[in-house]
Amino acid sequence: MSVRRAMWLWLVLLSSRSESLVLNMEPQTIEPGITDRLLINCTLPRNQSSEMVFLNSIFLTRRSDNVSENFMDLASININSKEMIIHNSAAVDDAAASGEINTRGDSYLSLLWIYPIQQMAGEYRCDAHGVSPTWKPLTISSAKKVIGKKVGLISLIDRFRQIEINMAKLKNENINLRNDLNKSEMATANLYTRIENSRQWFFKVSSIYKGRRYYMSQQDPNSESEQAMAICVFFGGYLVEIDDTDEHAFIVAFIRQMAGFNLVLTGGTKQGHKDLWLYRQSNTKVPDWLMQLRKCANCNTLYLYDKINWYALDTFDYHTHPPYEPSRFLCEIPL
């Protein structure tokens, strides 16, 4: 390498040493007892570290405002251990330390103090040690000061006033939240009452059978079975699905407590799966023993029918064709 090129490279490295290493402190002025946090962060961005082809370690140091003092090591991280090293626990105190040397991204080292004390003020310096493009040792440094401000009576009074203002705001917010919560609870209670009232008007309710109840509509299903299913879902269930003879016997006994209808809509359907009767909710097969099928082309819905001892009969989805026979629908509601 020529002397001129070496001198040019040295000037480039010298001019950029303090620019590519970023040292930030938040805030730059602390008032012990009032300032709630102090963050010192040193970062070597990967896209700005072309002057250093290899990073070995990062050090954070500090000295007081006395320029005659030497910098004291606080913390470091190196490529070999990849672990944080605290060099002076008394100086670092209870700071939270973190850092990483990243060969593919930004490398950093940081210290965070909660409610920093006066000794945290001073000049901080970050040193990144590595290798230059000429494979010589290279150190990039950056330094900044944290100013310690003495706490005066006026500052304390202002701080207490601000705390009082914040507490008053929190109190008002808490009152508003309580009011909103009370309104929400009242609305929920009103909605529950309305649902219960509509349920009592709309259904006859069975006793409990194996962890569920059955809701029998008190009026004809003047809509399609999908809408009857939607009503059952609204009340927490689905159109009834009879699985065994014991359940069928319980339902028949419940049905016979009422009068004024001949058909009861169930959850069985063959809509979309020709000649295969499935329950809408569970998508399981309807038991063969339950059905006495007529096998008419457009009969896609199962009703329990009184004239066959309340076994299932296939019929039209909306049972209004002559001769008209009164019908109901039955919801199964798990508890």
C-alpha positions in Angstrom: 0.0 0.0 0.0 1.3 3.4 -0.9 2.1 6.0 1.7 -0.5 8.4 0.2 -3.3 5.7 0.3 -2.3 4.8 3.9 -2.5 8.4 4.9 -5.9 8.8 3.2 -7.3 5.6 4.9 -6.0 6.9 8.3 -7.7 10.2 7.8 -11.0 8.5 6.9 -10.8 6.3 10.0 -9.9 9.2 12.2 -12.7 11.4 10.9 -15.4 8.8 11.3 -14.5 7.2 14.7 -16.8 9.3 16.7 -19.6 9.4 14.1 -20.4 5.8 13.6 -20.7 4.9 17.3 -23.9 6.2 18.7 -24.1 7.1 22.4 -27.5 8.1 23.7 -28.7 9.0 27.2 -32.2 9.6 28.3 -32.5 12.1 29.9 -29.4 14.2 29.7 -30.2 15.9 33.0 -31.2 14.1 36.2 -32.7 15.3 39.4 -32.0 12.6 42.1 -35.3 11.5 43.7 -37.4 13.0 41.0 -36.0 11.6 37.7 -37.5 8.1 37.5 -35.1 6.5 35.0 -31.7 7.0 33.3 -30.9 5.0 30.2 -27.3 4.9 28.7 -27.2 3.2 25.4 -24.3 2.6 23.1 -24.9 1.3 19.6 -22.6 0.4 16.7 -24.9 0.2 13.6 -23.9 -2.4 11.2 -24.4 -0.2 8.2 -22.2 2.5 9.6 -19.3 0.3 10.9 -17.4 -0.2 7.6 -14.3 1.2 9.2 -14.3 -1.8 11.6 -14.4 -5.2 9.8 -14.5 -7.1 13.1 -15.9 -6.0 16.5 -14.4 -7.7 19.5 -15.9 -5.8 22.5 -17.9 -2.8 23.8 -17.1 -1.0 27.0 -19.1 1.6 28.9 -17.1 3.8 31.3 -17.8 6.9 33.4 -16.0 9.6 35.3 -17.3 12.6 37.3 -17.2 16.1 36.0 -13.6 16.3 37.2 -11.7 15.9 33.9 -8.6 14.9 35.8 -10.2 11.7 36.9 -9.7 8.5 34.9 -12.7 6.8 33.3 -14.0 3.9 35.4 -15.2 0.7 33.7 -18.9 0.0 34.3 -19.9 -2.8 32.0 -18.7 -4.6 28.9 -19.5 -7.4 26.5 -17.2 -9.3 24.2 -17.4 -11.6 21.2 -16.0 -14.6 23.1 -18.2 -14.9 26.2 -21.2 -13.0 24.7 -22.3 -12.3 28.3 -22.5 -9.0 30.2 -19.7 -8.3 32.5 -20.2 -5.8 35.4 -16.8 -4.3 36.3 -17.7 -2.2 39.3 -20.9 -3.2 41.1 -20.8 -0.3 43.5 -20.7 2.2 40.6 -23.3 0.3 38.5 -25.4 -0.1 41.6 -28.7 -1.8 40.7 -28.7 -0.9 37.0 -30.3 -3.3 34.5 -27.6 -4.2 31.9 -28.2 -5.6 28.5 -26.1 -6.0 25.3 -25.3 -8.0 22.2 -22.5 -8.3 19.7 -24.2 -9.1 16.5 -22.2 -9.9 13.4 -25.2 -9.5 11.2 -26.9 -6.5 12.7 -26.5 -3.7 15.2 -24.4 -4.3 18.3 -25.2 -2.5 21.5 -24.5 -2.1 25.3 -26.9 -0.4 27.7 -27.4 0.4 31.3 -30.8 1.4 32.9 -31.1 2.9 36.3 -34.5 3.4 38.1 -34.5 6.7 40.1 -30.8 7.4 39.5 -28.8 9.0 42.3 -26.3 11.9 42.1 -23.3 9.7 41.4 -24.8 8.6 38.1 -24.1 12.1 36.8 -20.8 12.7 34.9 -19.2 11.9 31.6 -19.9 8.6 29.9 -17.8 7.1 27.2 -18.4 4.1 25.0 -15.5 2.3 23.4 -15.9 -0.3 20.6 -12.7 -2.4 20.2 -12.1 -4.3 17.0 -10.1 -4.6 13.8 -9.7 -2.1 11.0 -9.8 -2.9 7.3 -5.9 -3.1 7.4 -6.2 -5.7 10.2 -4.8 -3.4 12.9 -6.3 -2.9 16.3 -9.0 -0.2 16.1 -11.0 1.6 18.9 -14.0 3.8 18.1 -15.2 6.0 20.9 -18.1 8.3 21.7 -18.6 10.4 24.9 -21.5 12.5 26.4 -22.3 14.0 29.7 -25.2 13.4 32.1 -25.8 16.6 34.1 -26.8 16.2 37.7 -29.2 18.9 38.9 -29.5 19.6 42.6 -33.1 19.3 43.8 -34.4 22.5 45.3 -37.5 23.3 47.3 -39.2 24.8 44.2 -38.6 21.6 42.2 -40.0 19.5 45.0 -43.1 21.6 45.3 -43.6 21.5 41.5 -43.2 17.8 41.6 -45.7 17.3 44.4 -48.2 19.6 42.6 -47.8 17.5 39.5 -48.3 14.3 41.5 -51.5 15.8 43.0 -52.8 16.7 39.5 -52.0 13.2 38.2 -53.7 11.6 41.3 -56.8 13.8 40.7 -56.9 12.7 37.1 -56.5 9.0 38.1 -59.3 9.5 40.6 -61.6 11.0 38.0 -60.7 8.3 35.5 -61.4 5.6 38.2 -64.8 7.2 38.9 -65.6 7.2 35.2 -64.5 3.6 34.9 -66.7 2.6 37.8 -69.7 4.4 36.3 -69.1 2.7 32.9 -68.8 -0.6 34.7 -72.1 0.0 36.6 -73.8 0.9 33.3 -72.4 -2.2 31.6 -73.5 -4.4 34.5 -77.0 -2.8 34.4 -77.2 -3.3 30.6 -76.1 -6.9 31.0 -78.7 -7.5 33.7 -81.4 -5.9 31.6 -80.5 -8.0 28.6 -80.5 -11.2 30.7 -83.9 -10.3 32.1 -85.3 -9.6 28.6 -83.9 -13.0 27.4 -85.4 -14.8 30.3 -88.7 -13.1 29.8 -88.7 -14.0 26.1 -87.7 -17.5 26.9 -90.6 -18.0 29.3 -93.0 -16.6 26.7 -91.5 -18.5 23.8 -90.8 -21.9 25.3 -92.0 -24.6 27.7 -88.9 -25.9 29.5 -88.3 -29.5 30.5 -86.6 -30.8 33.7 -82.9 -31.7 33.5 -81.9 -34.8 31.6 -78.2 -35.8 31.6 -76.9 -32.3 31.8 -79.3 -30.6 29.5 -82.8 -29.2 29.1 -85.3 -29.2 26.2 -87.1 -26.1 25.1 -90.4 -26.6 23.3 -91.7 -23.7 21.2 -95.2 -22.5 22.1 -96.0 -21.4 18.5 -95.8 -22.9 15.1 -92.4 -22.5 13.4 -93.5 -19.9 10.9 -90.0 -19.9 9.3 -87.6 -22.4 7.8 -85.7 -24.9 10.0 -82.5 -22.8 9.7 -84.2 -19.9 11.4 -85.6 -22.3 14.1 -82.0 -23.5 14.5 -80.8 -19.9 14.9 -83.3 -19.3 17.7 -82.1 -22.4 19.5 -78.5 -21.2 19.1 -79.4 -17.8 20.5 -80.6 -19.5 23.7 -77.5 -21.6 24.0 -78.3 -24.8 22.1 -79.5 -26.4 18.9 -82.4 -28.3 17.3 -82.8 -31.5 19.3 -80.6 -34.5 18.4 -82.0 -37.8 19.8 -79.2 -40.3 20.3 -80.8 -43.3 22.1 -84.1 -44.8 23.2 -83.8 -43.4 26.8 -83.5 -39.9 25.5 -86.4 -40.5 23.1 -88.6 -41.8 26.0 -87.8 -38.7 28.1 -88.7 -36.3 25.2 -91.9 -38.1 24.4 -93.0 -37.9 28.1 -92.2 -34.1 27.9 -94.1 -33.7 24.7 -97.2 -35.4 26.1 -97.4 -32.8 28.8 -98.6 -30.4 26.1 -101.3 -30.3 23.4 -102.3 -28.5 20.2 -99.8 -29.9 17.8 -99.0 -33.0 15.8 -95.4 -32.4 14.6 -92.1 -31.4 16.4 -89.2 -30.2 14.3 -85.8 -31.9 15.1 -82.2 -31.3 14.0 -82.2 -34.1 11.4 -81.8 -33.2 7.7 -80.6 -34.7 4.4 -80.2 -31.3 2.7 -76.9 -31.3 0.8 -76.2 -35.1 1.4 -78.9 -37.0 -0.5 -80.4 -40.0 1.4 -78.0 -39.6 4.3 -79.8 -38.2 7.4 -77.4 -36.2 9.7 -77.9 -33.9 12.7 -77.1 -30.3 12.0 -75.1 -29.6 15.1 -73.0 -32.7 15.6 -73.0 -33.8 11.9 -73.6 -37.4 13.2 -75.9 -39.9 11.6 -79.6 -40.0 12.8 -80.3 -43.4 14.3 -82.2 -45.7 11.9 -84.6 -46.9 14.6 -85.8 -43.3 15.1 -87.0 -42.8 11.5 -90.0 -44.0 9.5 -89.2 -42.6 6.1 -91.6 -42.0 3.2 -88.7 -41.2 0.9 -90.4 -38.3 -0.9 -88.1 -36.3 -3.2 -88.3 -33.0 -1.4 -88.7 -34.2 2.2 -85.4 -33.0 3.7 -86.5 -32.4 7.3 -87.3 -34.7 10.2 -90.3 -34.1 12.5 -91.4 -36.2 15.4 -95.0 -37.2 14.5 -97.8 -38.1 17.0 -99.5 -40.6 14.8 -96.4 -42.9 14.8 -95.8 -42.6 18.6 -93.5 -39.5 18.2 -91.0 -41.3 16.0 -89.4 -39.3 13.2 -91.1 -38.7 9.8 -89.5 -37.1 6.8 -91.4 -34.1 5.5 -91.1 -30.7 4.0 -88.9 -28.1 5.6 -91.8 -25.7 6.2 -94.8 -27.8 7.0 -97.7 -25.7 5.6 -98.8 -28.0 2.7 -102.4 -29.4 3.0 -103.6 -31.0 5.1 -102.1 -28.5 7.5 -101.0 -30.0 10.9 -99.9 -27.8 13.8 -96.2 -28.1 14.6 -93.5 -27.0 17.1 -89.7 -27.1 17.2 -87.6 -28.5 20.1 -84.3 -27.1 21.2 -81.7 -29.1 23.1 -79.8 -26.8 25.6 -76.7 -28.1 27.3 -76.2 -26.8 30.8 
